[in-house]
């Protein structure tokens, strides 16, 4: 066997050192915390919370409460105006704001400091080192990766606002850039159809693609379907060295991309034509026979898409990215086929609330080394981005330990969220959109539940008992869908890209809500404290609810109101 490249040997050494240091993760976690506290002690937030008095974990937990985004919003607004000292100490460098959907109508703006970004990238480098150590052949293959722009807007102080994945791609090492067939400039293509077409145009022209990487497996499915729908145009572009004019790419950006699109590849086009002639379609599975790794999220609700990947991609190894968000990277998976990863104890400080105690006034709060194997927890983050004891609303399960560092797998977003394909809808947004729609149509609002349904394309159904709204179901569905897009930028993006379909209104039998309340109340023993779920994140919930009062119905009889898609205009 050929000797491994120096870069892979160097990376595998980093992984070994990380695992060795896990034996003293408890001590390292305290050092990580105190370094962050010291760095920002002279910020307005630090002074308001007594950072100067913090010399141990116990001091930190006594002086700083568990927080959420609302805690930081007034400070973040000041930082957006240029007052960096509101959250950060002297010498802090702010690179950008990562923007993501919030629980209300306003998106969240999350500061990305130089220290935070370095820690974020360190986690990715560790992930990549472990992957290349296991699959050294990837070093000699190319990769296809999808990312979003990190400069979508600017704050009043001129700080870029966008997606942190774009900055990661923009600043990647030469080793990563040399193997990627999609250049960082492609992240600036705003429309998802055009961005994915360009990635396919470049990726299908490559003979030896070994890895495809994106966060969400539903994106991979849509990506593959686009390849087949546009196969004639893609093959023609590859043959002629062009980028089709029917793809909406701004002129200056199109001109910049000519560096990658102008080379004619007639031999490669003939190979792809042969694939279409033999199979009747064009899929990555046939176009990239060297594909060995698909890097996607595999945990929580994302797992429902995984069985469908084989049709389009064959059977590459599935390597989870790890638990990560704009707020920070939390775990590093070191094995295929699981979302479980070692806690990133070297970068952020972590605390955990047992799932059963979340939302209580004084819940138990545990340190990383105190978790019980098999138990589930809400995770709290303290990072170099100015977040402390931040409740990110993610539920994880401890499945083991590496030294003193827990190995965690992602279970789901916390209560009151639905996040099947990255849309991150909150119950607040569901209630606001439905209330607004009913109000505009002057229809009395009664109990409802919004739930995802997994069909050919994921979509949400608004479950209602029979009433006057049935006559206006089409307009009601459209207005709810429009409202969700206005309230949630992630949902809007998924709708534009076709990964989420339009809202439907579905009628459930009379008495369904009363039966649901009876069953839930009997289980809990307290009828008065029952809270009707206005949003449920389980893709099987709509079917279960429809059958509550009619358990003998065939499984396919859900009694939908006819012709009620939000796009029926």
BAKOL-952737 format. One line per 3 residues: their letters; for each residue y, z, x of C-alpha. Coordinates in Angstrom, 1 decimal. Each point is the difference from the previous one (the first is absolute). Layout:
# BAKOL-952737
a> Y/Z/X; ... $
***
This chain:
# BAKOL-952737
xxx> 0.0/0.0/0.0; 3.5/-0.9/1.3; 2.1/2.8/1.3 $
xxx> 2.5/1.5/-2.5; 3.6/-0.9/0.5; 2.2/2.7/1.6 $
xxx> 2.0/0.4/-3.2; -3.1/1.0/-1.9; -1.2/2.4/2.7 $
xxx> 3.5/1.6/0.0; 0.0/0.3/-3.8; -3.4/1.6/-0.1 $
xxx> 1.2/2.6/2.5; 2.8/0.9/-2.4; -2.5/0.5/-2.8 $
xxx> -2.1/2.2/2.1; 3.0/2.1/1.0; 1.0/0.3/-3.7 $
xxx> -3.4/1.3/-0.9; -0.1/2.4/2.9; 3.4/1.4/-1.0 $
xxx> -1.3/0.5/-3.6; -1.8/3.1/1.4; 3.4/1.7/0.2 $
xxx> 1.7/-1.6/-3.0; 1.1/3.4/-1.4; 2.1/0.7/3.1 $
xxx> 1.3/-3.6/0.2; 1.1/0.2/-3.7; 2.2/2.9/0.6 $
xxx> 1.5/-1.7/3.1; 0.7/-3.1/-2.1; 1.7/2.0/-2.7 $
xxx> 2.3/2.0/2.4; 1.0/-3.2/1.8; 1.2/-1.5/-3.2 $
xxx> 1.8/3.2/-1.1; 1.8/0.3/3.4; 1.0/-3.7/0.0 $
xxx> 1.8/0.3/-3.4; 1.1/3.7/0.1; 3.6/-1.1/0.2 $
xxx> -0.1/-2.3/-3.0; 1.6/1.1/-3.3; -3.5/0.2/-1.5 $
xxx> -1.2/2.1/2.9; 2.9/2.4/-0.2; -0.4/0.4/-3.7 $
xxx> -3.7/0.9/0.4; 0.2/2.3/3.0; -1.6/-2.3/2.6 $
xxx> 1.6/2.1/2.8; -2.2/3.0/-1.1; -3.3/-1.9/0.0 $
xxx> -2.2/0.8/3.0; -3.4/-0.2/-1.7; -1.8/-1.6/-2.9 $
xxx> 0.4/3.2/-2.1; 3.8/-0.1/0.4; 0.0/-3.7/-1.1 $
xxx> -2.0/0.8/-3.1; 2.2/2.9/-0.9; 3.3/-1.8/0.4 $
xxx> -0.8/-3.5/-1.3; -1.4/-0.6/-3.5; -2.5/-2.7/-1.0 $
xxx> 2.2/-3.1/-0.7; 0.1/-3.3/-1.7; 2.4/-3.0/0.2 $
xxx> 2.6/1.7/-2.2; 0.5/2.6/2.7; 1.1/-2.6/2.5 $
xxx> 1.8/-2.5/-2.2; 3.5/1.4/0.5; -0.5/0.2/3.7 $
xxx> -1.5/-3.5/0.1; 3.0/-1.3/-1.9; 2.3/1.4/2.7 $
xxx> -2.2/-1.5/2.8; 0.3/-3.4/-1.8; 3.8/0.4/0.3 $
xxx> -0.3/0.5/3.7; -0.2/3.9/0.2; -3.1/0.2/2.1 $
xxx> 0.6/3.7/0.7; -0.7/0.8/-3.7; -3.8/-0.2/0.9 $
xxx> -0.3/-0.5/3.8; 1.2/1.7/3.1; 2.1/-1.4/2.8 $
xxx> -1.3/-3.1/1.7; -2.1/-1.1/-3.0; -0.3/-3.8/-0.3 $
xxx> -0.5/-1.5/-3.5; -1.8/-3.3/0.0; -0.3/-0.8/-3.7 $
xxx> -0.8/1.4/-3.5; -3.4/-0.7/-1.5; 0.4/-0.7/-3.7 $
xxx> -2.7/0.8/-2.5; -0.2/0.7/-3.7; 0.9/3.5/-1.1 $
xxx> -1.3/2.0/-3.0; 3.2/-0.8/-2.0; 2.1/-3.1/-0.4 $
xxx> 1.4/0.2/3.5; -1.9/-1.1/3.1; -0.6/2.3/2.9 $
xxx> 1.8/-0.6/3.3; -1.9/1.6/2.9; 1.7/0.3/3.4 $
xxx> -1.8/-1.5/3.0; 1.2/1.6/3.2; -1.0/-1.3/3.5 $
xxx> -2.3/3.1/0.4; -1.7/-0.5/-3.3; -0.5/-3.7/0.6 $
xxx> -1.6/0.7/3.4; -2.4/2.5/-1.6; -0.7/-2.5/-2.8 $
xxx> -0.8/-2.8/2.5; -2.1/2.5/2.1; -2.3/0.5/-2.9 $
xxx> -0.4/-3.7/-0.5; -0.7/-0.5/3.7; -2.7/2.6/-0.2 $
xxx> -1.5/-1.7/-3.0; 0.0/-3.3/1.7; -1.4/1.4/3.2 $
xxx> -3.0/1.4/-1.8; -0.5/-3.3/-1.9; 0.1/-2.2/3.1 $
xxx> -2.3/2.4/1.8; -2.6/-0.5/-2.7; 0.7/-3.8/-0.4 $
xxx> 1.0/-1.2/3.5; -0.6/-3.6/-1.1; 3.3/0.3/-2.1 $
xxx> 1.8/-0.2/3.3; -1.0/-3.6/0.3; 0.7/-0.9/-3.6 $
xxx> 3.2/-0.3/-2.1; 1.1/2.1/-3.0; 1.9/-0.6/-3.2 $
xxx> 2.3/2.8/-1.1; 2.4/0.4/-2.9; 3.2/2.1/0.2 $
xxx> 3.3/0.3/-1.8; 3.5/-0.3/1.3; 1.7/3.1/1.6 $
xxx> 3.5/-1.4/-0.6; 0.1/-0.7/-3.7; 3.4/1.7/-0.4 $
xxx> 2.3/2.4/1.8; 1.6/3.4/-0.8; 3.8/0.5/-0.2 $
xxx> -0.3/1.0/3.7; -1.8/-3.2/0.9; -3.5/1.5/0.5 $
xxx> -2.8/-2.5/-1.0; -2.0/0.8/-3.1; -3.5/-1.5/-0.5 $
xxx> -3.6/0.4/0.7; -1.2/1.9/3.1; -3.0/-2.4/0.4 $
xxx> 2.5/-2.7/0.9; 1.5/2.1/2.8; -3.5/0.8/1.3 $
xxx> -0.7/-3.8/0.1; 3.4/-0.8/1.5; -0.4/2.4/2.9 $
xxx> -3.8/-0.5/0.6; -1.3/-0.3/3.6; -0.6/-3.4/1.5 $
xxx> -3.7/0.6/-0.4; 0.3/0.3/-3.7; 2.5/-2.9/-0.4 $
xxx> -2.1/-2.3/2.1; -2.9/0.4/-2.3; 1.9/-0.3/-3.3 $
xxx> 0.2/-3.4/-1.6; 2.8/1.1/-2.3; 3.3/0.6/1.9 $
xxx> 2.3/3.0/-0.9; 2.6/-2.4/-1.4; -2.3/-0.8/-2.9 $
xxx> 0.6/3.5/-1.4; 3.5/-1.2/-0.9; -1.4/-2.3/-2.7 $
xxx> 1.0/1.8/-3.1; -2.3/-1.5/-2.6; -3.6/1.1/0.3 $
xxx> -1.5/-3.4/-1.0; 2.0/-1.7/2.8; -0.8/2.7/2.5 $
xxx> -3.7/-0.2/-0.7; 0.0/-3.8/0.1; 1.6/0.1/3.4 $
xxx> -2.5/2.5/1.2; -2.8/-2.2/-1.3; 1.6/-3.1/1.5 $
xxx> -0.1/1.6/3.4; -3.2/2.0/-0.4; -2.2/-2.9/-1.3 $
xxx> 1.2/-2.1/3.0; -1.6/2.4/2.3; -3.7/-0.4/0.9 $
xxx> -0.9/3.5/1.1; 1.5/2.6/-2.3; -1.8/3.3/0.5 $
xxx> 2.1/2.4/-2.1; 2.2/0.0/-3.1; 2.1/3.0/-0.6 $
xxx> 2.1/1.1/-3.0; 0.4/3.3/-1.8; -1.5/-0.8/-3.4 $
xxx> -3.3/-1.8/-0.7; 1.4/-1.5/-3.1; 2.4/-1.9/2.2 $
xxx> -3.0/-1.5/1.8; -1.4/-1.2/-3.2; 3.2/-1.6/-1.1 $
xxx> 0.4/-1.5/3.5; -3.4/-1.6/-0.2; 0.6/-1.4/-3.5 $
xxx> 3.3/-1.5/1.2; -1.9/-1.7/2.8; -2.3/-1.8/-2.5 $
xxx> 2.8/-0.8/-2.5; 2.2/-1.6/2.8; -2.9/-1.4/2.0 $
xxx> 1.2/-3.6/-0.2; 3.5/0.8/1.1; -1.2/2.4/2.8 $
xxx> -2.4/-2.5/1.5; 2.7/-2.8/-0.2; 2.5/2.3/1.8 $
xxx> -2.5/0.9/2.7; -0.9/-3.7/0.5; 3.7/-1.2/0.1 $
xxx> 1.6/3.0/1.8; 2.3/0.8/-3.0; 0.9/2.7/-2.4 $
xxx> 0.0/-1.3/-3.6; 3.3/-0.3/-1.7; -1.3/1.5/-3.2 $
xxx> -0.2/3.4/1.8; 3.3/1.9/-0.3; 1.0/0.8/3.5 $
xxx> 3.8/0.0/0.9; 1.1/-2.8/2.2; 0.9/2.0/3.1 $
xxx> -3.3/2.0/-0.2; -2.0/-3.2/-0.6; 1.6/-1.5/3.1 $
xxx> -0.9/3.1/2.1; -3.6/-0.2/-1.2; -0.3/-3.5/1.3 $
xxx> -0.9/1.5/3.3; -3.3/1.0/-1.6; -0.5/-2.7/-2.7 $
xxx> 1.0/-3.3/1.8; -3.2/-0.6/1.9; -2.3/-2.5/-1.7 $
xxx> -3.7/1.2/-0.2; -2.0/-2.9/-1.6; -3.3/1.3/1.4 $
xxx> 0.5/3.4/-1.6; 1.0/-1.7/-3.3; -3.3/-1.9/0.0 $
xxx> -1.9/3.2/0.5; 1.7/1.5/-3.0; -0.5/-3.1/-2.1 $
xxx> -3.7/0.2/0.8; 0.0/3.6/-1.2; 1.5/-1.1/-3.3 $
xxx> -2.4/-2.9/-0.3; -3.0/2.2/0.6; 1.0/3.1/-2.1 $
xxx> 2.4/-1.4/-2.5; 2.8/2.4/1.1; 1.8/1.3/3.0 $
xxx> -0.5/3.7/0.8; 0.5/2.1/3.1; -3.7/0.7/0.0 $
xxx> -0.7/-3.7/0.9; 3.2/-0.7/1.9; -0.4/3.0/2.4 $
xxx> -3.7/0.4/0.9; 1.1/2.2/2.9; 1.6/2.6/-2.3 $
xxx> -1.4/3.4/1.0; 2.5/2.6/-1.3; 2.1/0.3/-3.2 $
xxx> 2.5/2.8/0.5; 1.0/1.4/-3.4; 0.2/3.2/-2.0 $
xxx> -3.5/1.0/-1.3; 0.6/3.4/-1.6; 1.0/1.2/-3.4 $
xxx> 0.6/-2.6/-2.7; 0.1/-2.8/2.7; -3.8/0.2/0.2 $
xxx> -0.3/-1.9/-3.3; 1.0/-3.2/1.7; -2.4/0.2/2.9 $
xxx> -3.1/-1.5/-1.6; 2.0/-3.1/-0.9; 1.0/-0.7/3.6 $
xxx> -3.4/-1.3/1.0; 0.4/-3.1/-2.3; 3.1/-1.0/2.0 $
xxx> -0.5/1.5/3.4; -3.7/0.5/0.5; -1.1/3.3/1.6 $
xxx> 2.4/0.9/2.7; 0.2/3.7/1.0; 2.6/1.8/-2.1 $
xxx> 2.2/2.3/2.1; 2.4/2.2/-2.0; 3.6/0.3/1.3 $
xxx> -0.1/3.7/-0.6; 2.2/2.1/-2.3; 3.5/-1.3/0.7 $
xxx> 3.2/-0.5/-1.9; 3.7/-0.5/0.8; 0.1/3.8/0.4 $
xxx> -2.4/-0.1/2.9; -3.5/-0.7/1.3; -2.5/2.8/-0.8 $
xxx> -3.5/-1.0/1.1; -1.7/-2.3/2.4; -3.4/-1.4/-1.2 $
xxx> -2.4/-0.6/2.9; -2.9/-1.5/-2.0; -0.5/-3.0/-2.4 $
xxx> -0.5/0.2/-3.7; 1.8/3.3/-0.6; 3.5/1.2/-0.7 $
xxx> -0.8/3.2/1.9; 2.0/0.5/3.2; 0.9/2.7/2.5 $
xxx> 3.3/1.8/-0.8; 2.8/-1.3/2.3; 0.6/3.5/1.3 $
xxx> 2.0/-1.3/3.0; 2.9/-1.4/-1.9; 0.8/1.8/-3.3 $
xxx> -0.4/3.6/-1.1; -2.3/0.4/-3.1; -0.6/2.5/-2.7 $
xxx> -2.3/-0.1/-3.0; 0.0/1.3/-3.6; -3.3/0.3/-1.8 $
xxx> -0.1/-2.5/-2.8; -0.6/2.6/-2.7; 3.1/1.9/1.1 $
xxx> 2.4/-2.9/0.3; 3.1/0.6/-2.2; -0.3/3.7/-0.1 $
xxx> 3.0/2.2/1.0; -1.7/1.6/3.0; -3.0/-2.1/0.9 $
xxx> -2.3/0.6/3.0; 1.2/-2.1/2.9; -2.4/-0.7/2.8 $
xxx> 0.2/-1.3/3.6; -2.1/-2.9/1.1; -2.7/2.1/1.7 $
xxx> -0.4/2.1/-3.2; -1.4/-2.7/-2.3; -3.3/0.3/-1.7 $
xxx> -2.4/-2.9/0.3; -0.5/-1.7/-3.3; 3.2/1.5/-1.5 $
xxx> 3.0/-2.1/-1.2; 3.6/0.6/0.9; 3.6/-1.2/-0.4 $
xxx> 1.4/-0.8/3.4; 3.5/1.2/1.2; 1.8/-1.9/2.8 $
xxx> 2.5/1.2/2.6; 1.2/-3.0/2.1; 2.6/-1.2/2.4 $
xxx> 1.5/-1.9/-2.9; 1.7/3.2/-1.2; -2.6/0.9/-2.6 $
xxx> -1.4/3.6/-0.1; -2.9/1.3/-2.0; 0.4/-3.2/-2.0 $
xxx> -2.4/-0.4/-2.9; -1.0/-3.7/0.1; -2.2/0.4/-3.1 $
xxx> -3.1/-1.2/1.8; -3.4/1.6/-0.7; -2.5/0.1/2.9 $
xxx> -3.5/1.4/0.5; -1.1/1.7/3.1; -3.3/-1.6/1.1 $
xxx> -0.4/1.6/3.4; 1.6/0.9/3.2; 0.6/-1.5/3.4 $
xxx> 0.6/3.1/2.1; 2.7/1.9/-1.9; 1.4/-3.1/-1.7 $
xxx> -1.3/-0.7/-3.5; -1.4/-3.4/-0.9; 1.6/-1.0/-3.3 $
xxx> -0.6/-2.7/-2.6; 2.6/-1.1/-2.5; -1.0/0.8/-3.6 $
xxx> 3.0/-1.0/-2.1; 3.7/0.3/-0.6; 0.6/3.4/-1.7 $
xxx> 0.4/0.6/-3.7; 2.5/-2.1/-2.0; -0.4/-3.1/2.2 $
xxx> -1.9/-3.3/-0.3; -0.5/-1.9/3.2; -2.8/-2.6/-0.4 $
xxx> 1.4/-2.8/2.1; 3.0/1.6/1.7; 2.3/0.1/-3.1 $
xxx> 0.5/3.8/0.1; 1.0/0.4/-3.6; 1.1/3.5/-1.0 $
xxx> -0.3/1.6/-3.4; 3.8/0.3/-0.1; 0.3/-3.7/0.4 $
xxx> -2.6/-0.7/-2.7; 1.7/2.3/-2.5; 3.5/-1.5/0.8 $
xxx> -1.2/-3.6/-0.4; -1.8/0.7/-3.3; 2.7/2.1/-1.4 $
xxx> 2.6/-2.7/0.8; -2.2/-2.8/-1.5; -0.6/1.9/-3.3 $
xxx> 3.7/0.9/-0.2; 1.2/-3.6/0.4; -2.4/-1.2/-2.7 $
xxx> 0.9/3.0/-2.2; -3.6/1.0/-0.5; -1.0/3.7/-0.3 $
xxx> -1.6/1.2/3.2; -3.2/1.9/-0.3; -2.7/1.0/2.5 $
xxx> -1.1/-2.7/2.5; -1.9/-0.4/3.2; 0.6/-2.6/2.7 $
xxx> -3.1/-0.8/2.0; -1.2/-2.6/2.5; -2.8/-2.5/-0.8 $
xxx> -1.9/-2.0/2.6; -0.5/-3.5/-1.1; 0.3/-3.3/1.8 $
xxx> 3.5/1.5/0.9; 0.8/3.7/-0.4; 2.4/0.7/-2.9 $
xxx> 1.2/3.0/-2.0; -0.8/0.6/-3.6; 2.3/2.0/-2.3 $
xxx> -2.4/1.9/-2.3; 1.4/0.7/-3.5; -1.5/1.2/-3.3 $
xxx> 0.6/-2.3/-3.0; 3.6/0.0/-1.2; 3.1/-2.1/-0.5 $
xxx> 0.1/-1.1/3.6; -2.9/-2.4/-0.5; 2.2/-2.6/-1.5 $
xxx> 2.2/0.0/3.1; -2.7/0.4/2.5; 0.9/-3.1/2.0 $
xxx> 3.6/0.9/0.4; -0.9/3.7/0.7; -2.4/-1.0/2.8 $
xxx> 2.6/-2.2/1.6; 2.7/2.6/-0.1; -2.3/2.7/1.4 $
xxx> -1.0/-2.4/2.8; 3.7/-0.8/0.7; 0.9/3.7/0.0 $
xxx> -2.8/0.8/2.5; 1.3/-2.7/2.3; 3.6/1.3/-0.2 $
xxx> -1.1/3.6/0.7; -2.6/-0.7/2.8; 0.5/-2.5/2.8 $
xxx> -3.6/0.2/1.1; -1.2/-0.9/-3.6; 2.5/-2.8/-0.1 $
xxx> -1.2/-1.5/3.3; -3.6/0.2/-1.2; 1.0/-1.8/-3.2 $
xxx> 1.8/-2.7/1.9; -2.9/-0.6/2.4; -2.5/-0.2/-2.9 $
xxx> -2.0/3.1/1.2; 0.9/1.7/-3.3; 0.0/-1.8/-3.3 $
xxx> 2.2/0.6/-3.0; -0.2/3.1/-2.2; -2.1/-0.2/-3.1 $
xxx> 0.2/2.1/-3.1; -3.4/1.2/-1.3; -0.7/1.8/-3.2 $
xxx> -2.4/2.9/0.0; -1.5/1.5/-3.1; 1.9/2.5/-2.2 $
xxx> -0.7/3.5/1.1; -0.6/-0.8/3.6; 2.8/2.2/1.4 $
xxx> -1.1/2.9/-2.2; -3.5/-0.4/1.3; 1.2/-0.1/3.6 $
xxx> 2.0/3.1/-0.5; -2.9/1.8/-1.6; -2.4/-0.8/2.8 $
xxx> 2.5/0.8/2.8; 1.0/3.3/-1.7; -3.5/1.1/-0.5 $
xxx> -0.8/-0.6/3.6; 3.1/2.0/1.1; -0.1/2.6/-2.8 $
xxx> 3.7/-0.4/-0.7; 1.1/-2.4/-2.8; 3.7/0.8/0.3 $
xxx> 0.3/-0.9/3.7; -1.5/-3.4/-0.4; 2.1/-2.8/1.5 $
xxx> -0.6/-3.5/-1.3; -0.5/-2.4/2.9; 2.6/-2.7/-0.2 $
xxx> -1.3/-1.7/3.2; -3.6/0.0/1.2; -1.0/-1.6/3.3 $
xxx> -3.7/-0.6/-0.7; -1.0/-3.6/-0.6; -2.7/1.2/-2.4 $
xxx> 2.2/2.3/-2.1; 1.0/-2.6/-2.6; -3.6/-0.7/-0.9 $
xxx> -0.8/3.7/-0.2; 3.0/0.7/-2.2; -0.8/-2.9/-2.4 $
xxx> -3.5/1.5/-0.5; 1.0/3.6/-0.6; -0.1/-0.3/-3.8 $
xxx> -2.6/-2.9/-0.1; -2.7/0.9/2.6; -2.5/-2.5/-1.5 $
xxx> 2.2/-3.1/0.5; -1.3/-2.6/2.4; 1.6/0.3/3.4 $
xxx> 2.0/-3.2/-0.4; 1.6/1.0/-3.3; 3.3/1.5/1.0 $
xxx> 2.0/-1.1/-3.1; 3.0/-1.7/1.7; 2.9/-1.2/-1.9 $
xxx> -0.2/-3.9/0.2; 2.4/-2.0/2.2; 1.9/2.8/1.6 $
xxx> 0.6/-0.8/3.6; 3.5/0.8/1.3; 0.4/-3.5/1.2 $
xx> -0.6/-1.5/-3.5; 3.5/-1.2/-0.7 $
***
